[in-house]
């Protein structure tokens, strides 16, 4: 998709297939609307007055070319300009793009950024992401491919020449974020017979070859064993696919030794539940148990493209949880990399066992903050549905920053507590802690488990079990919370 911003006072002179025009529900219309109205001898104002062109938010009206204008005209109701913000813009953008795709329009010129200049920067960043989400297709394994979206070029028109530079920067950021989300979706949507820990490692290496600013290291089972990452290794013991932890380092700060921001992504490329095997219904979706790792990949791709002046380390903790004669069992006691012992209650509470060793490993970076991203608990879906990512951690400032970034990015998150009372639920009678604290407060007790391994730095945990993918007829990865994390890093 080709995006550009053009400073122009006259919309009718744009050489494009279709002019998309934003309609105000108030008494006054923009100069762009007045320009078109003049070119059509007052037809547009008559249609607005009669209600044939709707001012209602998200309602579209398409007029084909006439003697005065060669371009198609697509009018979209935007409500009142004074109250038009990112939420309203999202509704409008979705309505317009769906109409354009249905009519197979290839290129447009649109006055959206001029409709409310106060929110134009935010909208410029969101626009490529929304369009990318609507036009995304995953048909790699279909013998008959999905139709290629017709829309290839979007020109955004503005009045204020002085705003051009800032708007262009935000539009570019939006494109980079959109590409990162697409990369995350595509890796997450891959079938588990292709996407295993080795595949994640290969993707990381390829990313490193594309960007000289990235350093990629892959640790296989022999290296993990030398590090005493026994909890991590136990989870993958029943699989024929090797467990591999892939580390992607980005050093953009002037001081290469500056404390990095560290992201740790759970990378269970398939989770059968192990000996504590899952029900068969919906088990196909357990290929999405590596969405945390896929998120890390997308964010690190964006770091290389944004060239931010900070240091960031991304860890994709890849492995597969399968049942066989060598699988770890309920009742086993594991000694983690930190030395803490864990009694296994449920082999389907495997993500925290992988993460606890990875979280111990990243201590060596002397991190400024550490954020883990994991499809960790079904309990988070019960608590927050598929709308909000659950956020927990040991530092109030970090949590507040993440919530702020999530709101800016339109990638919603909500804070859950980690009180000492919940810590009681993970006590063991024969080891230091258990790996499953029961149904009550399951999302929080999982975070309590991770908190035992994050006491040496500022840490936050993102439970994305409800937000990382969709089920049913629209099954597929969402790419969340890539936008939220990139915004957090931009804010730093």
VMD Tcl script that draws the C-alpha trace (Angstrom):
set ca {
  {0.00 0.00 0.00}
  {1.33 3.40 -1.03}
  {0.51 6.22 1.39}
  {1.28 9.89 0.93}
  {0.23 13.24 2.34}
  {-0.31 16.25 0.06}
  {-0.89 19.88 0.92}
  {-3.68 21.06 -1.35}
  {-6.58 23.49 -1.13}
  {-8.48 22.09 -4.11}
  {-9.67 18.49 -3.92}
  {-11.23 18.36 -7.38}
  {-7.86 18.76 -9.11}
  {-6.49 15.53 -7.63}
  {-5.61 12.95 -10.26}
  {-7.16 9.89 -8.68}
  {-9.92 7.36 -9.29}
  {-12.02 8.37 -6.31}
  {-12.33 11.38 -4.00}
  {-13.30 10.45 -0.44}
  {-14.99 13.36 1.30}
  {-15.72 13.75 5.01}
  {-19.16 15.20 5.81}
  {-19.83 17.24 8.97}
  {-23.21 16.84 10.69}
  {-23.06 20.52 11.68}
  {-24.17 23.50 9.64}
  {-20.78 24.21 8.05}
  {-18.89 21.97 5.65}
  {-15.18 22.03 4.87}
  {-13.59 23.93 2.00}
  {-13.06 20.57 0.28}
  {-16.81 19.89 0.33}
  {-17.48 23.43 -0.92}
  {-15.03 22.86 -3.77}
  {-16.88 19.72 -4.89}
  {-20.24 21.40 -4.42}
  {-19.15 24.21 -6.71}
  {-17.88 21.74 -9.33}
  {-21.22 19.91 -9.31}
  {-23.32 23.08 -9.51}
  {-24.65 22.75 -5.98}
  {-25.65 19.09 -6.26}
  {-23.71 18.00 -3.17}
  {-25.24 20.63 -0.86}
  {-28.70 19.64 -2.14}
  {-28.04 15.95 -1.42}
  {-26.74 16.74 2.07}
  {-29.79 18.89 2.78}
  {-32.18 16.20 1.53}
  {-30.40 13.50 3.53}
  {-29.38 11.50 0.44}
  {-25.78 12.09 1.56}
  {-25.77 11.04 5.21}
  {-23.83 12.86 7.93}
  {-24.27 9.93 10.31}
  {-21.00 8.47 11.56}
  {-19.69 5.79 9.20}
  {-22.49 6.06 6.64}
  {-21.18 6.15 3.06}
  {-22.68 7.44 -0.18}
  {-21.05 6.74 -3.55}
  {-21.62 8.99 -6.58}
  {-20.17 8.02 -9.94}
  {-18.35 10.45 -12.24}
  {-20.37 13.03 -14.15}
  {-19.73 15.69 -16.77}
  {-18.09 18.05 -14.29}
  {-15.95 15.54 -12.35}
  {-14.22 12.49 -13.76}
  {-13.55 10.99 -10.33}
  {-15.97 8.88 -8.32}
  {-17.15 10.62 -5.15}
  {-17.43 8.70 -1.89}
  {-18.97 10.73 0.92}
  {-18.69 9.51 4.51}
  {-20.55 10.85 7.52}
  {-18.21 11.85 10.35}
  {-20.53 13.41 12.90}
  {-19.39 16.76 14.27}
  {-15.82 17.85 13.51}
  {-15.36 19.25 17.03}
  {-15.95 15.85 18.65}
  {-14.21 13.79 15.95}
  {-11.40 11.74 17.49}
  {-9.57 8.44 17.04}
  {-12.56 6.32 18.07}
  {-14.81 7.99 15.49}
  {-12.02 7.88 12.92}
  {-11.70 4.10 13.30}
  {-15.41 3.68 12.52}
  {-15.13 5.97 9.51}
  {-11.97 4.35 8.13}
  {-13.43 0.85 8.37}
  {-16.62 1.92 6.59}
  {-14.74 3.68 3.79}
  {-12.21 0.93 3.16}
  {-14.86 -1.79 3.06}
  {-16.86 0.24 0.53}
  {-13.78 0.91 -1.60}
  {-12.79 -2.76 -1.60}
  {-16.33 -3.80 -2.52}
  {-16.26 -1.40 -5.48}
  {-12.67 -2.46 -6.38}
  {-11.34 1.11 -6.26}
  {-7.56 1.26 -6.74}
  {-6.52 4.72 -5.59}
  {-8.10 7.56 -3.63}
  {-7.56 11.08 -2.34}
  {-9.10 11.74 1.08}
  {-9.56 14.83 3.25}
  {-9.67 12.85 6.54}
  {-6.67 14.52 8.21}
  {-8.13 17.97 7.54}
  {-11.48 17.15 9.14}
  {-10.21 17.70 12.70}
  {-6.62 18.89 12.76}
  {-6.37 18.50 16.57}
  {-6.47 14.70 16.28}
  {-4.83 14.43 12.86}
  {-1.46 13.14 14.13}
  {-3.08 10.26 15.98}
  {-5.30 9.44 13.01}
  {-2.33 9.50 10.62}
  {-0.66 6.81 12.74}
  {-3.80 4.69 13.04}
  {-4.89 4.81 9.39}
  {-2.28 2.39 7.93}
  {-2.85 -0.03 10.80}
  {-6.62 -0.16 10.29}
  {-6.31 -0.55 6.52}
  {-3.66 -3.24 6.93}
  {-5.90 -5.16 9.34}
  {-8.87 -5.03 6.95}
  {-6.84 -6.06 3.90}
  {-4.71 -8.74 5.63}
  {-4.99 -12.23 4.12}
  {-3.37 -15.48 5.27}
  {-3.73 -17.83 2.32}
  {-0.24 -19.37 2.16}
  {-1.69 -22.87 2.24}
  {-4.77 -22.37 0.08}
  {-4.70 -23.85 -3.42}
  {-7.02 -21.04 -4.52}
  {-5.73 -17.74 -3.20}
  {-7.96 -15.04 -1.76}
  {-8.55 -12.05 -4.06}
  {-5.83 -9.43 -3.78}
  {-7.26 -6.22 -2.27}
  {-7.78 -3.68 -5.05}
  {-6.79 -0.57 -3.11}
  {-3.12 0.26 -3.67}
  {-2.74 4.03 -3.13}
  {-4.08 6.45 -0.51}
  {-3.35 10.19 -0.77}
  {-4.30 12.22 2.30}
  {-5.05 15.89 1.74}
  {-4.35 18.66 4.26}
  {-4.61 22.45 4.37}
  {-1.79 23.22 6.81}
  {1.59 23.03 5.09}
  {3.39 23.48 8.43}
  {1.85 20.25 9.70}
  {3.12 18.22 6.75}
  {6.40 17.06 8.33}
  {4.88 15.88 11.62}
  {1.97 14.17 9.88}
  {4.34 12.41 7.49}
  {6.40 11.14 10.44}
  {3.30 9.77 12.18}
  {2.05 8.19 8.97}
  {5.42 6.47 8.53}
  {5.32 5.24 12.12}
  {1.85 3.86 11.45}
  {3.09 2.00 8.38}
  {5.99 0.49 10.32}
  {3.65 -0.59 13.12}
  {1.21 -2.02 10.56}
  {4.02 -4.04 8.95}
  {5.14 -5.29 12.37}
  {1.60 -6.41 13.20}
  {1.34 -8.16 9.83}
  {4.64 -9.98 10.46}
  {3.41 -11.07 13.89}
  {0.09 -12.30 12.49}
  {1.72 -14.31 9.72}
  {4.16 -16.10 12.06}
  {1.36 -16.78 14.58}
  {-0.97 -18.12 11.86}
  {1.60 -20.65 10.62}
  {0.61 -24.29 11.29}
  {2.52 -26.06 14.06}
  {3.95 -28.69 11.69}
  {5.91 -25.80 10.14}
  {6.23 -23.23 12.91}
  {8.30 -24.86 15.66}
  {11.12 -23.41 17.76}
  {13.57 -23.95 14.90}
  {11.28 -21.99 12.57}
  {11.16 -19.11 15.06}
  {14.95 -19.19 15.25}
  {15.22 -19.11 11.45}
  {12.84 -16.16 11.25}
  {14.96 -14.35 13.83}
  {18.15 -15.04 11.86}
  {16.56 -13.79 8.62}
  {15.49 -10.60 10.39}
  {19.06 -10.16 11.59}
  {20.34 -10.49 8.01}
  {17.89 -7.82 6.83}
  {18.91 -5.32 9.52}
  {22.53 -4.76 10.52}
  {21.29 -3.08 13.73}
  {20.08 -6.46 15.03}
  {22.21 -9.17 16.61}
  {20.58 -12.61 16.76}
  {21.65 -15.50 19.01}
  {19.98 -18.91 19.20}
  {20.41 -21.22 22.20}
  {19.52 -24.88 21.64}
  {18.93 -27.57 24.23}
  {22.62 -28.19 24.94}
  {23.19 -24.49 25.65}
  {20.02 -24.28 27.75}
  {21.16 -27.30 29.76}
  {24.52 -25.66 30.50}
  {22.61 -22.69 31.87}
  {20.54 -25.02 34.13}
  {17.30 -23.91 32.48}
  {15.68 -27.12 33.65}
  {12.09 -25.86 33.86}
  {12.22 -24.60 30.26}
  {13.73 -27.88 29.06}
  {11.22 -30.01 30.98}
  {8.31 -28.55 28.98}
  {9.81 -29.56 25.62}
  {11.06 -32.97 26.73}
  {8.14 -34.86 25.19}
  {8.54 -33.26 21.78}
  {10.68 -34.40 18.86}
  {11.23 -30.71 18.03}
  {14.18 -29.10 19.80}
  {13.55 -26.28 22.27}
  {15.37 -23.13 21.11}
  {15.53 -19.71 22.74}
  {16.14 -16.93 20.19}
  {17.56 -13.61 21.40}
  {17.36 -10.49 19.20}
  {19.37 -7.48 20.38}
  {18.88 -3.94 19.08}
  {21.39 -1.30 20.17}
  {20.12 2.08 19.03}
  {21.29 4.18 21.99}
  {24.42 6.30 21.65}
  {25.69 4.50 24.74}
  {25.77 0.88 23.60}
  {26.02 -0.17 27.25}
  {22.88 1.71 28.26}
  {20.33 -0.42 30.09}
  {18.05 -2.13 27.58}
  {14.30 -2.60 27.61}
  {13.75 -6.36 27.52}
  {10.79 -8.23 26.01}
  {10.29 -11.94 26.72}
  {7.73 -13.80 24.61}
  {6.23 -17.18 25.38}
  {6.80 -19.35 22.31}
  {4.83 -22.58 22.75}
  {4.49 -23.42 19.06}
  {1.95 -26.07 20.04}
  {0.52 -26.82 23.47}
  {-1.21 -30.17 23.80}
  {-1.24 -29.78 27.57}
  {1.31 -32.59 27.87}
  {0.34 -35.44 30.23}
  {-2.44 -33.17 31.55}
  {-3.79 -33.21 28.01}
  {-6.30 -30.63 26.83}
  {-9.80 -31.44 25.53}
  {-9.79 -32.04 21.77}
  {-12.31 -29.25 21.04}
  {-10.39 -26.13 20.12}
  {-6.99 -27.76 20.46}
  {-6.15 -26.64 16.91}
  {-5.97 -23.12 18.30}
  {-3.08 -24.08 20.55}
  {-0.77 -23.22 17.67}
  {-1.41 -19.66 18.88}
  {0.32 -20.36 22.19}
  {3.41 -18.77 20.66}
  {1.79 -15.38 20.04}
  {4.00 -13.84 22.73}
  {7.11 -14.84 20.78}
  {5.53 -13.67 17.52}
  {4.84 -10.32 19.20}
  {8.50 -10.01 20.15}
  {9.46 -10.67 16.53}
  {7.14 -7.93 15.25}
  {8.33 -5.38 17.81}
  {12.00 -6.08 17.07}
  {11.35 -5.67 13.34}
  {9.79 -2.29 14.12}
  {12.75 -1.27 16.31}
  {15.13 -1.81 13.41}
  {12.90 0.22 11.06}
  {12.07 3.04 13.50}
  {15.74 3.39 14.51}
  {14.82 4.48 18.03}
  {17.70 5.79 20.20}
  {17.29 3.11 22.86}
  {18.55 -0.43 23.45}
  {16.03 -3.28 23.27}
  {16.43 -7.03 23.74}
  {13.75 -9.42 22.49}
  {13.59 -13.07 23.59}
  {11.50 -15.68 21.78}
  {11.28 -18.65 24.15}
  {10.38 -21.40 21.69}
  {9.40 -24.97 22.50}
  {6.54 -27.50 22.15}
  {4.54 -29.24 24.89}
  {3.74 -32.81 23.83}
  {2.94 -36.07 25.69}
  {5.24 -39.08 25.28}
  {7.26 -41.47 27.43}
  {9.84 -38.76 28.12}
  {7.38 -36.01 29.06}
  {7.51 -34.31 32.41}
  {4.76 -35.38 34.79}
  {2.41 -34.01 37.43}
  {4.27 -34.58 40.69}
  {7.74 -33.90 39.24}
  {9.90 -31.37 41.07}
  {12.03 -29.14 38.85}
  {14.99 -26.99 39.83}
  {14.84 -23.75 37.85}
  {17.78 -21.69 36.61}
  {17.40 -19.42 39.66}
  {17.61 -22.40 42.02}
  {13.94 -22.14 43.05}
  {12.25 -25.54 43.07}
  {8.83 -26.08 41.49}
  {6.37 -28.91 42.11}
  {4.51 -29.67 38.89}
  {0.77 -29.85 39.59}
  {-0.38 -29.55 35.99}
  {1.73 -29.98 32.86}
  {-0.71 -27.66 31.06}
  {0.60 -24.80 33.21}
  {3.76 -24.96 31.13}
  {4.14 -21.37 29.92}
  {5.23 -20.08 33.31}
  {7.88 -22.83 33.50}
  {9.37 -21.67 30.20}
  {9.12 -18.02 31.16}
  {10.58 -18.35 34.66}
  {13.94 -19.53 33.27}
  {13.88 -16.97 30.45}
  {13.14 -14.22 32.99}
  {16.09 -15.38 35.08}
  {18.31 -15.46 31.99}
  {17.67 -11.80 31.12}
  {19.08 -10.60 34.47}
  {22.47 -10.59 32.70}
  {21.41 -7.56 30.62}
  {20.92 -5.36 33.71}
  {17.59 -4.36 32.18}
  {15.87 -1.02 32.62}
  {12.52 -2.82 32.45}
  {11.39 -6.33 31.54}
  {8.02 -7.10 29.98}
  {6.89 -10.65 29.30}
  {4.14 -11.37 26.82}
  {2.25 -14.65 27.06}
  {-0.97 -16.42 26.16}
  {-0.79 -17.67 29.71}
  {-4.22 -18.32 31.23}
  {-7.76 -19.04 30.14}
  {-8.71 -17.29 33.36}
  {-7.74 -13.98 31.74}
  {-10.43 -14.52 29.12}
  {-12.96 -15.11 31.90}
  {-11.85 -11.90 33.61}
  {-11.39 -9.52 30.66}
  {-12.98 -11.26 27.68}
  {-11.35 -10.70 24.30}
  {-11.19 -6.93 24.71}
  {-8.42 -6.19 27.19}
  {-4.91 -7.53 27.72}
  {-4.27 -8.23 31.40}
  {-1.39 -6.29 32.95}
  {0.36 -7.16 36.21}
  {3.79 -6.41 37.62}
  {6.02 -5.26 40.44}
  {6.38 -1.59 39.47}
  {3.47 0.86 39.48}
  {5.20 3.38 37.21}
  {5.90 0.76 34.53}
  {2.32 -0.51 34.70}
  {0.95 3.04 34.39}
  {3.18 3.67 31.36}
  {1.93 0.50 29.67}
  {-1.71 1.41 30.28}
  {-1.07 4.90 28.91}
  {0.64 3.45 25.83}
  {-2.21 0.99 25.31}
  {-4.72 3.84 25.29}
  {-2.65 5.86 22.82}
  {-2.30 2.85 20.54}
  {-5.96 1.84 20.75}
  {-4.72 -1.57 21.99}
  {-6.61 -1.82 25.28}
  {-5.15 -3.19 28.52}
  {-6.33 -3.44 32.12}
  {-4.49 -3.79 35.43}
  {-5.03 -6.76 37.73}
  {-3.58 -6.88 41.27}
  {-0.83 -9.13 42.65}
  {-1.55 -9.14 46.38}
  {0.28 -11.21 48.97}
  {-2.89 -13.21 49.57}
  {-2.62 -14.70 46.08}
  {0.97 -15.74 46.75}
  {-0.37 -18.18 49.38}
  {-2.03 -20.19 46.59}
  {1.28 -21.20 44.99}
  {2.92 -22.60 48.12}
  {4.03 -26.23 47.90}
  {4.28 -28.84 50.65}
  {7.37 -30.46 49.12}
  {9.03 -27.72 46.98}
  {9.33 -23.94 47.04}
  {6.27 -23.32 44.87}
  {3.73 -25.13 42.71}
  {3.16 -24.34 39.03}
  {-0.64 -24.08 39.32}
  {-2.57 -22.33 42.07}
  {-6.09 -23.51 41.27}
  {-9.00 -21.90 39.42}
  {-9.57 -18.94 41.73}
  {-7.66 -15.91 40.47}
  {-5.81 -18.08 37.98}
  {-4.42 -15.17 35.95}
  {-3.09 -13.51 39.09}
  {-1.55 -16.64 40.62}
  {0.25 -17.27 37.31}
  {1.70 -13.76 37.58}
  {2.55 -14.44 41.24}
  {4.57 -17.44 40.05}
  {6.50 -15.27 37.57}
  {7.03 -12.56 40.18}
  {9.29 -14.95 42.14}
  {11.78 -14.76 39.27}
  {11.66 -11.00 38.61}
  {12.68 -9.46 41.93}
  {15.95 -8.02 40.59}
  {14.38 -5.60 38.07}
  {11.25 -3.65 37.14}
  {8.86 -6.11 35.53}
  {5.43 -6.28 33.93}
  {3.49 -9.30 32.68}
  {1.03 -9.12 29.77}
  {-1.48 -11.95 29.62}
  {-2.73 -11.94 26.02}
  {-4.73 -15.19 26.10}
  {-7.92 -13.30 25.25}
  {-6.54 -10.79 22.77}
  {-3.87 -12.56 20.67}
  {-6.22 -14.40 18.33}
  {-9.84 -14.82 17.24}
  {-11.74 -18.10 17.18}
  {-14.48 -19.54 15.00}
  {-15.18 -18.55 11.40}
  {-12.77 -15.62 11.65}
  {-10.01 -17.65 13.27}
  {-6.68 -15.91 13.09}
  {-4.03 -13.95 14.96}
  {-4.80 -10.31 15.81}
  {-1.23 -9.04 16.16}
  {-1.93 -7.67 19.64}
  {-0.21 -6.27 21.67}
  {2.42 -5.20 19.11}
  {1.03 -1.66 18.76}
  {0.90 -1.19 22.52}
  {4.51 -2.27 23.04}
  {5.86 -0.19 20.16}
  {4.02 2.83 21.56}
  {5.55 2.11 24.98}
  {9.03 2.07 23.44}
  {8.29 5.21 21.42}
  {7.22 6.91 24.67}
  {10.58 6.06 26.22}
}
mol new
graphics top color blue
foreach p $ca { graphics top sphere $p radius 0.5 }
foreach p [lrange $ca 0 end-1] q [lrange $ca 1 end] { graphics top cylinder $p $q radius 0.2 }
display resetview
